[in-house]
Amino acid sequence: MTAENAQEEVLWPKLVVGALILNKEGKFFLMRSPKWKNELTITGGHVEWNEKIEDALKREILEETGLTVENPRLLEAFEFIKSAVYKDGQKHIVSLNYLVDLGESSGETKLDGREGTEYFWLTPEEVLTSEEIDESIKKDVSIYLERYKKDSKHKWFGKKCADCDKYKAEADEFKSGWQRALADYKNLQNEISARRSEWVQMSEQQILDEFIPVYENFKTAFYHHPELDENDEKHKNFKNWIDGIGYIMKKFADIFKQHNIEEIKTVGEKFDPNLHEALGEEAVEDKEAGVILREVSGGFTMGGKVIKPAKVIVSK
């Protein structure tokens, strides 16, 4: 190397960082900068020697705006070589542009007056349609919309495949089949639940159907005891026996009530074809027609539904 060459200045590209600051409302921070033809631009600056890139990013933002940021994500890297955006037009700049979130505890915005004179929070649409914003910043916003604005489903499957319509139709068909199967399964569950209740009632009713005739025979036998003479000592003992049997009959009635079963009223009641079955008619003085005179066999309802009509003799 000659002495003349040793005296020449060694030139290297300069590394800078830029920050597209995003707040919770989905708006971006842009400031009017005298250094950029007084247009709207993002914050940023040079990376110092021995300084990490993300540390430089946060430092520049804090110095220029007073804001703190978090969660930096690289958007793109590009370069300016002898670009007209710089006054001397001779610089070679390598720029790394990041997307950052406004910090939760970030303070008040304070511009330094040199890098920025006023600031705005703009929506992505406002940035993309503004004539005061450089195309490189609009490109960063477009990258944000493509990469981060959409959810992961759109991010990974955003490109339409050659047979998408076919696969979508098949997927819709499978989905419809699954929904029908699910609906059928739910209907089956409801039907089984309803039938289970019916089966319980049917089983219970079957037992009661076998139990009721025994009760009726017991009741018929009970009411056919001879008339008692209270002065007869033997009859007094017989009366105690009758009272005991009457108590047993009461226990029968209590069991019926527990199963929501009621005896249908008969003698003295008006004949009701929904409750009674007439086995015959008899003419009785001072009795209007259709009044029940005698009960041949008792009737029962279960939950308000007739399970055995009462068989009766009515007046005519």
C-alpha positions as CSV (number, residue, x, y, z in Angstrom):
1,M,0.0,0.0,0.0
2,T,1.4,3.4,-1.0
3,A,1.5,6.3,1.3
4,E,-0.9,8.1,-1.0
5,N,-3.4,5.3,-0.7
6,A,-2.9,5.1,3.1
7,Q,-4.0,8.7,3.4
8,E,-7.3,8.0,1.5
9,E,-10.4,7.9,3.7
10,V,-11.8,4.3,4.1
11,L,-15.6,4.3,3.5
12,W,-18.0,1.7,4.9
13,P,-21.8,1.4,4.7
14,K,-23.6,2.8,7.7
15,L,-26.1,0.7,9.6
16,V,-29.3,2.4,10.8
17,V,-32.5,1.1,12.3
18,G,-36.1,2.4,11.8
19,A,-39.1,1.7,13.9
20,L,-42.8,1.4,12.9
21,I,-44.4,2.0,16.3
22,L,-47.8,0.4,16.8
23,N,-50.3,1.2,19.6
24,K,-53.2,-0.8,20.9
25,E,-55.7,1.0,18.6
26,G,-53.8,-0.4,15.6
27,K,-52.4,3.0,14.6
28,F,-48.8,3.9,13.7
29,F,-46.6,6.7,15.0
30,L,-45.2,9.1,12.3
31,M,-43.6,12.4,12.8
32,R,-42.8,15.3,10.5
33,S,-39.1,15.5,10.1
34,P,-37.0,18.5,8.8
35,K,-34.3,16.0,7.9
36,W,-36.7,14.2,5.5
37,K,-37.9,17.2,3.4
38,N,-40.4,17.9,6.2
39,E,-42.4,14.8,5.2
40,L,-43.9,12.2,7.6
41,T,-41.5,9.5,8.6
42,I,-40.7,6.9,11.2
43,T,-38.2,7.2,14.0
44,G,-34.7,5.7,13.8
45,G,-31.0,6.3,13.7
46,H,-27.5,4.9,13.6
47,V,-26.3,1.9,15.4
48,E,-23.3,2.8,17.5
49,W,-20.1,0.8,17.9
50,N,-20.5,-2.1,20.3
51,E,-24.2,-1.5,20.5
52,K,-26.8,-4.2,19.9
53,I,-29.2,-3.5,17.1
54,E,-32.4,-3.7,19.2
55,D,-30.8,-1.6,22.0
56,A,-30.0,1.0,19.4
57,L,-33.6,0.9,18.2
58,K,-35.1,1.5,21.6
59,R,-32.5,4.2,22.4
60,E,-33.2,6.2,19.2
61,I,-37.0,6.0,19.8
62,L,-36.6,7.2,23.4
63,E,-34.3,10.0,22.4
64,E,-36.4,11.3,19.5
65,T,-39.9,10.8,21.0
66,G,-39.7,10.0,24.7
67,L,-41.6,6.8,24.1
68,T,-40.6,3.3,25.3
69,V,-41.3,0.3,23.1
70,E,-41.3,-3.5,23.3
71,N,-41.5,-6.7,21.2
72,P,-39.4,-5.7,18.2
73,R,-40.0,-7.7,15.0
74,L,-37.9,-7.3,11.9
75,L,-40.0,-6.2,8.9
76,E,-37.4,-5.8,6.1
77,A,-33.8,-4.8,5.3
78,F,-33.0,-2.4,2.5
79,E,-30.3,0.1,1.5
80,F,-29.8,3.6,0.1
81,I,-26.8,4.1,-2.1
82,K,-26.2,7.7,-3.0
83,S,-29.9,8.4,-2.5
84,A,-31.4,11.8,-3.0
85,V,-33.1,11.6,0.3
86,Y,-29.8,12.6,1.9
87,K,-28.5,16.1,1.5
88,D,-25.1,15.2,0.2
89,G,-26.4,12.3,-1.9
90,Q,-23.2,10.3,-1.3
91,K,-24.1,8.1,1.6
92,H,-24.4,4.3,1.6
93,I,-27.0,3.3,4.2
94,V,-28.1,-0.2,5.2
95,S,-31.4,0.1,7.0
96,L,-33.2,-2.5,9.2
97,N,-36.8,-1.6,9.8
98,Y,-38.7,-3.1,12.7
99,L,-42.2,-3.3,13.9
100,V,-42.5,-2.5,17.7
101,D,-45.3,-2.2,20.1
102,L,-45.9,0.9,22.3
103,G,-44.8,0.0,25.8
104,E,-47.5,-0.5,28.5
105,S,-45.9,2.1,30.7
106,S,-44.7,4.4,28.0
107,G,-44.7,8.1,29.0
108,E,-45.8,11.3,27.2
109,T,-44.6,11.9,23.6
110,K,-41.8,14.5,23.6
111,L,-40.2,15.4,20.2
112,D,-36.7,16.8,20.2
113,G,-37.5,19.4,17.5
114,R,-34.5,18.3,15.4
115,E,-35.6,14.9,14.2
116,G,-39.3,15.7,14.5
117,T,-41.5,18.7,14.9
118,E,-45.0,17.2,15.2
119,Y,-46.4,13.7,15.3
120,F,-49.5,11.8,14.3
121,W,-51.1,8.4,15.0
122,L,-52.4,7.1,11.7
123,T,-54.3,4.0,10.6
124,P,-52.7,1.6,8.1
125,E,-55.2,2.9,5.5
126,E,-54.2,6.5,6.2
127,V,-50.5,5.7,5.8
128,L,-51.0,3.9,2.5
129,T,-53.0,6.7,1.0
130,S,-51.0,9.6,2.2
131,E,-48.9,11.6,-0.3
132,E,-46.5,12.8,2.5
133,I,-45.2,9.4,3.3
134,D,-42.3,7.6,1.6
135,E,-43.0,4.4,-0.3
136,S,-40.5,2.5,1.9
137,I,-42.7,3.2,4.9
138,K,-45.8,2.2,3.0
139,K,-44.1,-1.0,2.1
140,D,-43.4,-1.7,5.8
141,V,-47.1,-1.2,6.6
142,S,-48.0,-3.5,3.8
143,I,-45.7,-6.1,5.2
144,Y,-47.3,-5.7,8.6
145,L,-50.8,-6.2,7.2
146,E,-49.7,-9.3,5.3
147,R,-47.6,-10.8,8.1
148,Y,-49.1,-9.8,11.4
149,K,-52.6,-8.4,10.9
150,K,-54.0,-11.7,9.7
151,D,-54.4,-14.6,12.0
152,S,-52.3,-17.7,11.7
153,K,-54.9,-19.5,9.6
154,H,-54.8,-16.8,7.0
155,K,-51.0,-16.5,7.3
156,W,-50.3,-20.1,6.5
157,F,-53.1,-20.8,4.1
158,G,-53.6,-17.4,2.5
159,K,-52.5,-18.6,-0.9
160,K,-55.2,-20.2,-3.0
161,C,-54.3,-23.7,-4.1
162,A,-55.1,-25.2,-7.5
163,D,-57.9,-27.5,-6.2
164,C,-59.2,-25.2,-3.4
165,D,-62.8,-25.2,-4.6
166,K,-62.8,-29.0,-4.9
167,Y,-61.3,-29.4,-1.4
168,K,-63.6,-26.8,0.1
169,A,-66.7,-28.5,-1.4
170,E,-65.5,-31.8,0.1
171,A,-64.8,-30.1,3.4
172,D,-68.3,-28.6,3.4
173,E,-69.8,-32.0,2.7
174,F,-67.8,-33.6,5.5
175,K,-68.8,-30.8,7.8
176,S,-72.5,-31.2,6.9
177,G,-72.3,-34.9,7.4
178,W,-70.6,-34.4,10.8
179,Q,-73.3,-31.9,11.8
180,R,-76.1,-34.3,10.8
181,A,-74.5,-37.1,12.7
182,L,-74.1,-34.9,15.7
183,A,-77.7,-33.8,15.5
184,D,-78.8,-37.5,15.1
185,Y,-76.7,-38.5,18.1
186,K,-78.2,-35.7,20.3
187,N,-81.7,-36.7,19.1
188,L,-80.9,-40.3,20.0
189,Q,-79.7,-39.2,23.5
190,N,-82.9,-37.3,24.0
191,E,-85.0,-40.2,22.8
192,I,-83.2,-42.7,25.1
193,S,-83.6,-40.3,28.0
194,A,-87.3,-40.0,27.3
195,R,-87.7,-43.7,26.8
196,R,-85.8,-44.5,29.9
197,S,-88.3,-42.5,31.9
198,E,-91.1,-44.3,30.0
199,W,-89.5,-47.7,30.8
200,V,-89.4,-46.8,34.5
201,Q,-93.0,-45.8,34.4
202,M,-94.0,-48.9,32.4
203,S,-92.1,-51.2,34.8
204,E,-93.7,-49.4,37.8
205,Q,-97.1,-49.6,36.2
206,Q,-96.7,-53.3,35.4
207,I,-96.0,-54.0,39.1
208,L,-98.9,-51.9,40.2
209,D,-101.2,-53.6,37.7
210,E,-100.4,-56.9,39.4
211,F,-100.7,-55.3,42.9
212,I,-104.0,-53.5,42.4
213,P,-106.2,-56.6,42.0
214,V,-104.8,-57.9,45.3
215,Y,-105.6,-54.6,46.9
216,E,-109.2,-54.6,45.5
217,N,-109.9,-58.1,46.7
218,F,-108.6,-57.2,50.1
219,K,-110.8,-54.1,50.1
220,T,-113.8,-56.1,49.0
221,A,-113.3,-58.7,51.7
222,F,-112.8,-56.0,54.3
223,Y,-116.1,-54.2,53.5
224,H,-118.1,-57.5,53.7
225,H,-117.7,-57.9,57.5
226,P,-121.0,-58.4,59.5
227,E,-122.6,-55.5,61.4
228,L,-121.2,-55.4,65.0
229,D,-123.0,-55.0,68.2
230,E,-121.1,-52.8,70.5
231,N,-122.6,-54.4,73.6
232,D,-121.4,-57.8,72.6
233,E,-118.0,-58.6,74.1
234,K,-117.1,-60.9,71.3
235,H,-118.0,-58.2,68.7
236,K,-115.7,-55.8,70.6
237,N,-112.7,-58.1,70.0
238,F,-113.8,-58.5,66.3
239,K,-113.9,-54.7,66.0
240,N,-110.3,-54.4,67.1
241,W,-109.4,-56.9,64.4
242,I,-111.3,-54.8,61.8
243,D,-109.6,-51.6,63.0
244,G,-106.2,-53.4,62.4
245,I,-107.1,-54.5,58.9
246,G,-108.4,-50.9,58.2
247,Y,-104.9,-49.6,59.2
248,I,-103.3,-52.1,56.7
249,M,-105.7,-50.7,54.0
250,K,-104.5,-47.2,54.9
251,K,-100.9,-48.3,54.4
252,F,-102.0,-49.5,50.9
253,A,-103.4,-46.1,50.2
254,D,-100.2,-44.4,51.3
255,I,-98.1,-46.5,49.0
256,F,-100.4,-45.6,46.1
257,K,-99.9,-41.9,46.9
258,Q,-96.2,-42.3,46.9
259,H,-96.5,-43.6,43.3
260,N,-98.8,-40.7,42.3
261,I,-101.8,-43.2,42.1
262,E,-105.3,-42.1,43.2
263,E,-108.5,-44.1,43.4
264,I,-111.3,-42.8,41.2
265,K,-114.3,-41.6,43.2
266,T,-117.5,-43.4,42.4
267,V,-120.6,-43.7,44.6
268,G,-122.6,-40.4,44.6
269,E,-120.4,-38.9,41.8
270,K,-121.7,-37.9,38.4
271,F,-120.8,-40.6,35.8
272,D,-117.8,-39.5,33.7
273,P,-117.0,-41.7,30.7
274,N,-113.3,-40.7,31.0
275,L,-113.1,-42.2,34.4
276,H,-115.9,-44.7,34.7
277,E,-117.2,-47.7,32.9
278,A,-121.0,-48.3,33.3
279,L,-121.9,-52.0,33.7
280,G,-125.6,-51.4,34.1
281,E,-128.3,-48.9,35.0
282,E,-131.0,-48.9,37.7
283,A,-134.0,-46.8,38.2
284,V,-134.0,-45.1,41.6
285,E,-136.5,-42.6,42.9
286,D,-135.2,-39.2,43.8
287,K,-132.0,-39.8,41.9
288,E,-131.2,-37.9,38.7
289,A,-129.9,-39.9,35.8
290,G,-126.2,-40.5,35.5
291,V,-125.4,-40.7,39.2
292,I,-123.2,-43.6,40.3
293,L,-125.1,-45.9,42.6
294,R,-122.6,-48.7,43.3
295,E,-119.0,-49.5,42.6
296,V,-118.4,-53.0,41.1
297,S,-114.6,-52.6,41.0
298,G,-112.4,-49.7,41.7
299,G,-110.6,-47.5,39.2
300,F,-107.2,-45.7,39.4
301,T,-105.3,-42.9,37.8
302,M,-101.5,-42.5,37.7
303,G,-100.2,-39.0,37.3
304,G,-103.7,-37.9,36.1
305,K,-103.8,-40.6,33.5
306,V,-106.4,-43.4,33.8
307,I,-104.7,-46.8,34.2
308,K,-107.9,-48.6,35.2
309,P,-111.4,-47.2,34.8
310,A,-113.9,-47.7,37.7
311,K,-116.7,-50.2,36.9
312,V,-120.0,-48.9,38.2
313,I,-123.8,-49.1,38.2
314,V,-125.5,-45.8,37.4
315,S,-129.0,-44.4,37.8
316,K,-131.3,-44.0,34.8
